[in-house]
């Protein structure tokens, strides 16, 4: 320790100076942004001073003002229901993206995130984006499907054999031809990146003392909340359940009141929005896609310089890798999926039992609902989607999803820049 540092620490003890704690640092982040807050803390430590709240806040404010003085060429408004608190559980990367793109473009592209449903919710963020009220949004691709109907093409039952298959698709250049290009040209929407989970059936407290559900007939007639996906509704109907459209923001109350018996969603979504206490079982049916995607108006992207357009795509690529790693870890360690969840996980603490289905058990659900075994149920929507795109994407997507072994860990899928040629 240098003489200066020894003197500083002696002064700290004499004057009762205390280093900033996590809660105080959170306040600085809220006031100045993570980048400025971290920069302020680093500058204080670099100078050999005790990083007190006042010192860090002062440095962070200076950094934030200096950054604000830069003229941002693009200030984009992003609407979302998620918050930093929900992202402690479900790792979507929205706030990390805002920091990354600001740094990557040297402040030329700035994202203002308005989360927690303050600006828009799952039922209308996509509408506000389509109406050019906002520039970007985060949400379930299924809840955006009523406004962007081609999103439904991702939702065929049992299209995806694993989460790894979903990431393989997201990274693959053929995803552009089969999906991204269509929503870009039809709806003025650019998919920037997406988290990837498979949707399960999660049951309310009515099933708390019931044996773990393994067969579709064990929930026949159950009223299950469904998203805006029409293809998800078809699958639940084939299972013999009663799909009930309920807005995401109203689902927790619906479970509490008993208005619904359960829901279809992905595990981390239910966990991150505090639904564990009113759930009893998480049935690992994994029957259709759960894409929590962050998307941008294409005209906004096109208005940028080539360098900034490329920076947005590179930042999306970085976030695709970030959520691939972070959310996979969170599913096991924080949510606690699996029949033996870690003791500190949410499902362990909240008593949500996970029903892992064997390949043979899952095949029973698959034979009821998959277009492979029950094509008649899907004909109407398959025709609609073919008319939108000008081709039937299902066969190619089904094949693409099976290019990698089904038991490939999701975190092991090799990242690729999907907007570049293979």
JOKA-V529545 format. One line per field, one symbol per residue. burial: + if it has 9 or more other C-alpha atoms within 8 Angstrom, else -. A space follows every 10 residues. Layout:
BEGIN
burial = ???
END
This chain:
BEGIN
burial = ----++-++- ++----+--+ ---++--++- -+++++++++ +-+++--+++ +++-++++++ +-++------ -+--++++++ +++--++-++ +++---++++ ++-++-++++ +++++-++++ +++-++++++ ---+++++++ +++++--+++ +++-++++++ ++++++++++ +++-++++++ ++++--++++ ++++++++++ +++++-++-- -+++++--++ -++++++++- ++++++++++ ++++-+++-- ++-++----+ ++++++++++ ++--++++++ ++++++++++ ++++++++-+ +--+---++- +++-+++-++ ++++++++++ ++++++++-- ++--++++-- +++++-+--- ++-+++++++ +-+++--+-- -++-++--+- -++---++-- ++---+-+-+ --+---++-- --
END
